[in-house]
Amino acid sequence: MRWTRRAAMAAAVIVIGVAATTYFSKPAEHRYVTALGGHQTLALADGSQIEMNTNTALRIGDAGAQRTVTLEKGEAFFQIKHDSRHPFVVVAAQHRIVDLGTKFSVRTEGDQVQAALVEGLARFDSFDADGKRISTLLKPGDVAAATAQSLSLSKESQPELANQLAWRRGILVFDNTPLADVAAEFNRYNRQKIIIADQAAGRRTINGAFQANDFEAMTNIAREVFGLRVIRRNDEILISR
């Protein structure tokens, strides 16, 4: 499973509300949510940080023996201060990522989960239909992609991982990405939606980098480079041959 993560020209500035929140360790869970296009940084009492991307919801709990984050939806980047006596665990869908002193990102979409390790080590746990745990040790550059039925592991270079995390700077980076996937990624960040009207148009590929709300640069490429029709109506941008 590959996630869309590239774009095609840099331009306007994304409108993102950036907030820093300090979480004080308590037994009860605390829930945090970012809006569409939102971006929030949570600073934990132990020095760890969680950076939340657009349209993300998570819960943080501390039972004393274990620090736990449940990623309900969306995407987050974790910079964790390792404590072997007090492990940090991220739960997403039916999967679990256990920190072994690391920086990593986790993204969910339905029952699909992707975990990408940037630095350090982490353990990725999946569970089969019988509840048996299947564990994979992640090293820097490893990307685990899982559903309820499958688990795959791929390797990414540091520049590729940096492109995946460009959302932390309000940028989407695309590399030979089909226009349909580019549109889907833009739609994660904006109320105005890009609609690709036919499959042939959606197969055109884009390279480069966009600010996450820069519809103008993206639609200019569709119109001027690919010769596609671009029609704006209400909260939609329709692209077709």
GIMOWO-V254062 format. One line per field, one symbol per residue. phi: phi as a letter, one per 40 degrees, with the letter a starting at -180 (. if undefined). A space follows every 10 residues. Layout:
phi = ???
This chain:
phi = .bbcabaaac adcccbcbbb bcbcdacccb bbbbcdgcab bbbcccgcbb bccdfbbabb bbcgcacbbb ccagaabbbb ccaccacbbb bafcbabbcb gababbbbag ccbbbbccag babbbbbccc gccbbbccbd gcbcbabcba abbbbbcdcc ccccccdcbg bbbbbfcddc cccccdccbb ccbcbccacc ccccbbbhbb ccbccccccc cdccccgccb bbafbbbcba c
